[in-house]
Amino acid sequence: MSLIAFDFDGTLSDSEMTVLLAERAGVADEVAEITERAMNDEISYAESLYSRAELLGGLDETAANQAFDAVRLRPGAARLMKRLRADGHHVAVLTGGFERGVERALEREGAEADTIVANRLPIANGKLTGEAEGPLIEGTKDDALEELAAELGVPMASTVAVGDGANDLPMLEVAGLSVGFVPKPAVRPVCDAVVASMYRLGKVLEAHGVLSEAE
């Protein structure tokens, strides 16, 4: 068994949850600028997430749920996840994004992850509070990957990490196989392979013996 850890926004999904939320809150430009700076490793992910959550404060819960409902998986992502699980691998989503968006996107496609580690945007009195909470704000994805691997009894050499942005760098650096999904310039140098589609990712995993070849 291998442990396959996916980032979500920009990797499994071509949606950006904070952008979808920001559009409904009328702060899309401000949030996009902060997101880009974080993905290029210009500011810390924690600083960027707290800043974006603050901008989203006051957004109505109904509008927030509409944004989460708009999150979509990339073409082929659900099928690849199903193949990995059918081959006996543990599929994890390690994301600085938000649980509700991940869960709804997976449910829509009939896909499943064995583990989801994600953050949350608290709600009070029917509105986002402007705060953020969760294990992957101050915590890093390398720790999350190593802890999950240890829990499952999977050696780090048998782990695969797939991501695109600066907050994925820690897990990409410690994984046995690191794959960049259209990675940012700061991320590309640490990747063992770079892909731009779920189809190509499947081929990379087949080439490394993680997946059996598709019939």
URRAVEN-V388299 format. One record per helix or strand. SS is the DSSP state (A for helix, B for strand). FROM is the first residue (numbers start at 1). LEN is the number of residues. Records with the same first field share a line. If there is no record, write none. Layout:
SS->FROM-LEN ; FROM-LEN
This chain:
B->3-4 ; 9-1 ; 13-1 ; 60-1 ; 73-1 ; 90-9 ; 115-6 ; 123-2 ; 127-2 ; 133-2 ; 159-5 ; 177-5 ; 193-3
A->17-9 ; 28-12 ; 45-12 ; 61-9 ; 77-10 ; 99-11 ; 141-12 ; 156-3 ; 166-9 ; 185-4 ; 198-10
